[in-house]
Amino acid sequence: MKVIDITGSIYNGMWNYSEPLGSMLGNFKLSTFEFEFGGEKYSLETFEGFKAQTGTYIESPGKYLDSLYNVSDVGIEKLYMMDAYLLFIDYENLGEKDGKKFVRAEDLKKAEKHDIPAGAAIIVGTGYGKRWGSEDFFSKSWFFKKEAMEYIISKKPFLLATDSAEWENPKNPEGIFKMFYPADILILASCINLEKINEYNVRLTVLPFNVTGSYICPVRAVVSF
């Protein structure tokens, strides 16, 4: 069995949200606090500027639904070795609008090797994760065209994962989240190494922090096949 880590690393000064939100929230910084206790020297590490969406994270749509369920309400057995399907479209072949690349419905249909069963996880990869270390990773992320999101929702997936950090076009919104959240689909973003997966049908494991009451949590995510 081959296992690929699709979790982006968290590092000092890593990319952040576009302004002004980025400055308001602050950048991630790993700091060390040293102290003495019982005659011995110890140290603690602190994560400054750490957000629920720092790095790769999972998000529950429950905050936008009547059910109001959060990530910790999703049984871990449902997130372990999920049936998943990779729809890969090369980043260089994507369309472009407002300085950002986008995924169309026809891109997804071409990448679909056979029908995806309802309740599975869908992974949309482009190779964009290779730019994880870039300062503009967030602002240059690709987005979904409206008809692309409609097509994904029609598949009734349990979870949607991508290597994009910003699914919507901020300049001319497609309105995808108005459709997406009511469809009750989990989000996994942003992933890396999706271009290294050479199988269509794989297994996806997502292990979030166990934070009570949180709708968004950082994770460690791997694909196996």
C-alpha positions as CSV (number, residue, x, y, z in Angstrom):
1,M,0.0,0.0,0.0
2,K,1.2,3.5,-0.9
3,V,0.5,6.4,1.5
4,I,0.7,10.0,0.5
5,D,0.6,12.8,3.0
6,I,-1.6,15.6,1.5
7,T,-1.2,17.9,4.5
8,G,0.5,21.2,4.0
9,S,3.2,22.1,6.5
10,I,2.7,25.0,8.9
11,Y,5.8,27.3,9.1
12,N,6.9,30.7,10.4
13,G,5.6,33.5,8.2
14,M,3.5,31.2,6.0
15,W,0.9,32.5,3.6
16,N,-2.2,34.1,5.1
17,Y,-5.6,35.4,4.1
18,S,-5.8,38.3,1.6
19,E,-5.8,41.8,3.2
20,P,-7.2,43.3,5.3
21,L,-8.1,40.0,7.0
22,G,-4.5,38.8,7.0
23,S,-3.2,41.7,9.0
24,M,-6.1,41.6,11.4
25,L,-5.5,37.9,12.2
26,G,-1.7,38.0,12.2
27,N,0.9,35.6,10.7
28,F,1.8,32.2,12.2
29,K,4.9,32.2,14.4
30,L,6.4,29.4,16.4
31,S,7.8,30.7,19.7
32,T,9.6,29.1,22.7
33,F,8.9,30.0,26.3
34,E,11.5,28.9,28.8
35,F,11.0,28.5,32.6
36,E,12.2,26.8,35.7
37,F,10.3,24.4,37.8
38,G,11.5,22.3,40.7
39,G,15.1,23.3,40.0
40,E,14.9,22.1,36.4
41,K,14.7,24.1,33.2
42,Y,11.8,23.5,30.8
43,S,10.5,25.0,27.7
44,L,7.1,25.4,26.1
45,E,6.2,26.2,22.5
46,T,3.5,28.6,21.5
47,F,1.7,29.0,18.2
48,E,1.1,32.7,17.6
49,G,-1.3,33.7,14.9
50,F,-2.7,30.2,14.8
51,K,-6.2,30.0,13.3
52,A,-8.6,27.1,12.8
53,Q,-7.9,27.4,9.1
54,T,-4.1,27.4,9.4
55,G,-2.6,24.8,7.1
56,T,-4.9,22.0,6.0
57,Y,-8.2,21.9,7.8
58,I,-11.7,20.3,7.8
59,E,-14.9,22.4,8.0
60,S,-18.4,21.4,8.8
61,P,-21.3,23.1,7.1
62,G,-23.3,22.6,10.3
63,K,-22.9,26.3,11.3
64,Y,-25.0,27.2,8.3
65,L,-27.6,24.5,8.7
66,D,-30.5,24.0,11.1
67,S,-28.7,21.0,12.6
68,L,-25.7,23.1,13.8
69,Y,-23.3,20.1,14.1
70,N,-19.6,20.7,14.4
71,V,-16.5,18.8,13.4
72,S,-16.3,16.9,16.7
73,D,-19.8,15.6,16.1
74,V,-18.6,13.7,13.0
75,G,-17.6,10.2,14.1
76,I,-13.9,9.5,13.5
77,E,-14.9,6.2,11.9
78,K,-16.5,8.2,9.1
79,L,-13.2,10.0,8.4
80,Y,-11.0,6.9,8.4
81,M,-10.2,5.2,5.1
82,M,-13.1,7.0,3.2
83,D,-13.9,5.9,-0.3
84,A,-12.5,8.8,-2.4
85,Y,-12.2,9.7,-6.1
86,L,-9.5,12.0,-7.5
87,L,-10.5,14.4,-10.3
88,F,-7.2,15.8,-11.6
89,I,-7.0,18.8,-13.9
90,D,-3.6,20.2,-14.6
91,Y,-3.3,23.7,-13.2
92,E,-1.8,25.1,-16.5
93,N,-4.9,23.9,-18.4
94,L,-7.4,25.8,-16.2
95,G,-9.3,28.8,-17.5
96,E,-8.5,32.3,-16.1
97,K,-10.6,35.2,-14.9
98,D,-9.7,38.3,-12.8
99,G,-6.2,37.0,-12.4
100,K,-7.2,33.7,-11.0
101,K,-7.5,30.2,-12.5
102,F,-10.8,28.4,-12.3
103,V,-12.3,24.9,-12.6
104,R,-15.2,24.3,-15.0
105,A,-17.8,21.5,-15.0
106,E,-16.4,20.2,-18.3
107,D,-12.9,19.9,-16.6
108,L,-14.5,17.7,-13.9
109,K,-16.4,15.6,-16.4
110,K,-13.2,14.9,-18.4
111,A,-11.4,13.8,-15.3
112,E,-14.2,11.5,-14.1
113,K,-13.1,8.0,-15.2
114,H,-16.3,6.3,-14.1
115,D,-19.3,7.3,-12.0
116,I,-18.7,8.5,-8.4
117,P,-21.1,6.9,-5.9
118,A,-23.1,9.1,-3.6
119,G,-21.6,9.4,-0.1
120,A,-18.0,9.2,-1.3
121,A,-15.3,11.9,-0.9
122,I,-14.3,13.8,-4.0
123,I,-10.8,15.2,-4.4
124,V,-10.2,17.9,-7.0
125,G,-6.5,18.3,-7.7
126,T,-4.6,20.5,-10.1
127,G,-1.0,20.4,-8.8
128,Y,-1.4,23.9,-7.3
129,G,-0.3,22.4,-4.0
130,K,3.3,22.6,-5.3
131,R,3.0,26.4,-4.6
132,W,2.3,25.9,-0.9
133,G,5.5,27.8,0.1
134,S,4.5,30.9,-2.0
135,E,3.5,34.1,-0.2
136,D,0.6,34.5,-2.6
137,F,-0.7,30.9,-2.3
138,F,-4.0,32.1,-1.0
139,S,-4.6,35.0,-3.4
140,K,-3.6,33.0,-6.4
141,S,-5.6,29.9,-5.6
142,W,-8.1,28.7,-8.2
143,F,-11.9,28.9,-7.8
144,F,-14.9,26.9,-8.9
145,K,-17.2,28.2,-11.6
146,K,-20.9,28.0,-10.6
147,E,-21.7,25.1,-12.9
148,A,-18.6,23.1,-11.6
149,M,-19.9,23.3,-8.1
150,E,-23.4,22.4,-9.2
151,Y,-21.9,19.3,-10.9
152,I,-20.1,18.3,-7.7
153,I,-23.1,18.8,-5.6
154,S,-25.1,16.6,-7.9
155,K,-22.8,13.7,-7.0
156,K,-23.9,14.0,-3.4
157,P,-20.4,13.6,-1.8
158,F,-19.7,13.3,1.9
159,L,-16.6,15.5,1.6
160,L,-14.9,17.7,-1.0
161,A,-11.2,18.2,-0.9
162,T,-9.0,20.5,-3.1
163,D,-5.6,22.0,-3.4
164,S,-7.1,25.5,-3.5
165,A,-7.3,27.7,-0.5
166,E,-10.0,30.1,-1.9
167,W,-12.9,28.4,-3.7
168,E,-14.7,31.6,-4.6
169,N,-13.8,34.4,-6.9
170,P,-13.6,37.5,-4.6
171,K,-13.9,40.0,-7.4
172,N,-16.9,38.5,-9.2
173,P,-18.4,35.8,-6.9
174,E,-20.0,32.8,-8.5
175,G,-22.2,32.3,-5.5
176,I,-21.0,28.7,-4.9
177,F,-21.4,28.7,-1.1
178,K,-25.1,29.5,-1.3
179,M,-25.4,26.1,-3.0
180,F,-22.6,24.3,-1.2
181,Y,-23.4,24.7,2.5
182,P,-27.1,23.6,2.2
183,A,-25.9,20.4,0.5
184,D,-24.3,19.3,3.8
185,I,-20.8,18.5,2.5
186,L,-17.6,18.6,4.5
187,I,-14.7,20.8,3.3
188,L,-11.0,19.6,3.3
189,A,-8.6,22.4,2.2
190,S,-6.0,23.2,1.2
191,C,-4.2,20.0,0.3
192,I,-0.8,19.3,-1.3
193,N,0.8,16.4,-3.3
194,L,-2.4,15.6,-5.1
195,E,-0.4,15.4,-8.4
196,K,1.5,12.4,-6.8
197,I,-1.7,10.3,-6.6
198,N,-1.7,8.0,-9.7
199,E,-5.0,6.2,-8.9
200,Y,-8.6,7.3,-9.5
201,N,-10.3,5.5,-6.6
202,V,-8.3,5.8,-3.3
203,R,-8.8,5.9,0.4
204,L,-8.8,9.1,2.3
205,T,-8.1,9.5,6.1
206,V,-8.6,12.8,7.8
207,L,-7.8,13.2,11.5
208,P,-8.9,16.6,13.0
209,F,-8.0,18.1,16.4
210,N,-10.6,17.0,18.9
211,V,-12.0,20.5,19.7
212,T,-15.4,20.6,21.3
213,G,-17.8,23.0,19.6
214,S,-15.5,23.9,16.7
215,Y,-16.8,23.9,13.1
216,I,-13.3,24.2,11.6
217,C,-10.2,22.2,12.8
218,P,-6.7,21.7,11.5
219,V,-6.0,18.1,10.4
220,R,-3.5,15.5,9.3
221,A,-4.8,14.0,6.1
222,V,-3.4,11.1,4.0
223,V,-4.4,9.2,0.9
224,S,-3.7,5.5,0.5
225,F,-4.0,3.1,-2.5
